[in-house]
Amino acid sequence: IIDPATGKQKDIFTSSKTQRRSQSIATNFLMKKVIATYPYSHTILIVNQDFSASTVDTRSFGISGVRGVCEIPFTSKIVITGTGENIAVIDLKSMQRVQFFPAKLNASIHVSIRT
């Protein structure tokens, strides 16, 4: 991660079991968090403004092999997608799934929000 205030790189590593093969990265500007996906470990890495970090197993949200991530602008929510299927909306304040869409995504691995 690059600190925008200083331009310096900061390595964030929690565990080789929870950070296997990174895929996508997004920022939730309202919450001041960076979220990265790791499909081979079924996790997202959540990095706070102070560079503290934690991982969450996305299977608890109904998302296996998490690939895509994006913010819903001006909210505390993100969207995550699985490998080939399913979309979930997660509230970063409560870390709860607030919406779920069972969907076949085929080879689509990235996600974006059009406002």
For each residue, the residues with C-beta under 8 A, 3 or more apart:
1: 9 10 11 12 34 47 51
2: 7 8 9 10
3: 6 7 8 9 10 51
4: 7
5:
6: 3
7: 2 3 4
8: 2 3
9: 1 2 3
10: 1 2 3 51
11: 1
12: 1 45 47 51 53
13: 19
14: 18 19 45 53 54 55
15: 18 19 55
16: 19 20
17: 20 41
18: 14 15 38 41 43 45 55
19: 13 14 15 16 22 38 41 43 45 55
20: 16 17 38 40 41
21: 38 39 40 41
22: 19 25 36 37 38
23: 36 37 38 39 66 67 68 109
24: 36 37 67 68 69 109 110 111
25: 22 34 35 36 37 69
26: 34 35 69 70 71 78
27: 33 34 35 71
28: 31 32 33 34 35 71 76 77 78 92
29: 32 71 73
30: 71 74 75 76
31: 28 76 92 93
32: 28 29 48 49
33: 27 28 46 47 48 49 92
34: 1 25 26 27 28 46 47
35: 25 26 27 28 44 45 46 47 69 78
36: 22 23 24 25 44 45 47 69
37: 22 23 24 25 43 44 45 58 66 67 68 69 80
38: 18 19 20 21 22 23 41 42 43 44 45 55 66
39: 21 23 42 65 66 67 83
40: 20 21 65
41: 17 18 19 20 21 38 55
42: 38 39 57 58 59 63 64 65 66
43: 18 19 37 38 55 56 57 58 66
44: 35 36 37 38 55 56 58 66 69 80
45: 12 14 18 19 35 36 37 38 53 54 55
46: 33 34 35 53 54 55 56 92
47: 1 12 33 34 35 36 51 52 53
48: 32 33 51 52 53
49: 32 33
50:
51: 1 3 10 12 47 48
52: 47 48
53: 12 14 45 46 47 48
54: 14 45 46
55: 14 15 18 19 38 41 43 44 45 46
56: 43 44 46 60 95
57: 42 43 60
58: 37 42 43 44 61 63 64 66 80 82 88
59: 42 62 63 64
60: 56 57 97
61: 58 80 88 90 97 100
62: 59 82 86 88 97 100
63: 42 58 59 66 80 81 82 86 88
64: 42 58 59 82 83 86
65: 39 40 42 82 83 84
66: 23 37 38 39 42 43 44 58 63 69 80 81 82 83
67: 23 24 37 39 81 82 83 109 110
68: 23 24 37 79 80 81 108 109 110 111
69: 24 25 26 35 36 37 44 66 78 79 80 81 111
70: 26 78 79 111 112 113
71: 26 27 28 29 30 75 77 78 79 113
72: 75 77 78 79 89 113
73: 29 113 115
74: 30
75: 30 71 72
76: 28 30 31 91 92 93
77: 28 71 72 89 90 91 92 98
78: 26 28 35 69 70 71 72 89 90 92
79: 68 69 70 71 72 87 88 89 90 111 113
80: 37 44 58 61 63 66 68 69 87 88 90 111
81: 63 66 67 68 69 86 87 88 105 108 109 110 111
82: 58 62 63 64 65 66 67 85 86 87 105
83: 39 64 65 66 67 109
84: 65 104 105 106 107
85: 82 102 103 104 105
86: 62 63 64 81 82 100 101 102 103 105
87: 79 80 81 82 100 101 103 105 111
88: 58 61 62 63 79 80 81 97 99 100 101
89: 72 77 78 79 97 98 99 100
90: 61 77 78 79 80 95 96 97 98
91: 76 77 94 95 96 98
92: 28 31 33 46 76 77 78 95
93: 31 76
94: 91
95: 56 90 91 92
96: 90 91
97: 60 61 62 88 89 90 100
98: 77 89 90 91
99: 88 89
100: 61 62 86 87 88 89 97
101: 86 87 88
102: 85 86
103: 85 86 87
104: 84 85
105: 81 82 84 85 86 87 108 109
106: 84
107: 84
108: 68 81 105 111
109: 23 24 67 68 81 83 105
110: 24 67 68 81
111: 24 68 69 70 79 80 81 87 108
112: 70
113: 70 71 72 73 79
114:
115: 73
